[in-house]
Amino acid sequence: MTYEQEFLRDFEAWIDSQIAVNEMAMAASRKLAEEDKDEQAADAYIRYESKRDAYQFIQGKFDNYRAGKGFHDAPDGLFKKSTY
């Protein structure tokens, strides 16, 4: 495996772990916000959600790479993911 392949593999694994971490943090902060009416937890939820969305965007770039698409192509389903 070349250095570039190894780097991309490790970077993608790191992105996946960051998505999982932020989803866990979102669940914990949502629980605190709902149970304790904690405004700081509600704000934290938004920050974790924003980070997760950014990591998912990068994850979509890896999907584009595997599909042979250009770097600047928008990941598939990008505009379907946001729910408010």
N, C-alpha and C positions, 0 to 999 in steps of 0.2 A: 504494500500500500504506500502510495506516495505521501509526502508531507502534506500536500494540499488536501488529499482525500482524507487523511487522518484528522487534519484540522477541521474540515467541514463536518466530519462525523462527530467529533467531540463538541463542536459548536452547536450542532443540531441537538445533541443529547442535553447540552446545557440549557438550550432554549426550552426543550420539553420539560426539564426539571423546574425551570422558572415559572412555567405556566402552572404546573402542579402546585408549587409553593404559593403562588398568588391566588389560586382557586381555594386552597385551604385557608389562607388568610382572609379571603372574602367571606367564606362561610363563618369563620369565627367572628369577624367584625359585624357581619349582618346579625348574627345571634345576639351579640352584645347590644347592638343598636335597637333591636326589636324588644329584647327583654328588659333592658335597663333604660331605654330611651336616651342612650348616650350619643350626644352629637359628635363627639370625637370619633367614636366607632363608625358612625355613619359617614363621616368624612374619610376615614381610613378605608372604608369599603370602596368608595369612589376611586381613591388612589390605587388600590389593589386591582380594581377592575380595569382602570386605564393602563396599568402596567401589563396586565394579562392580555389586553387587546393588542398592545404593541408587540408583545412576544408572539401572539398568534399571527400578526401581520408578517413578522419575520419568518415564522414557520411556513406561511404561505409562499414566501420567496423560495424556500427549499423545495416545496411542491412544484413550483414553476421550474426550478432547475432540473428536477427529475423528469419533468414533462417536456423538457427541451424548449421552454419559453424563455423570452428575454427577461433580464433583470427588472426592467421598468414596466413590465406587464403587471397589471393588478392581479393579485391572487384570486382564484375562483371563489365565489361566494363572499367576497369581501363586504359587499354592501348589504348582505342578508344577515350578518352577524350581530349588528347593533340592535339592541332592544331597550327601549326606555319606558 
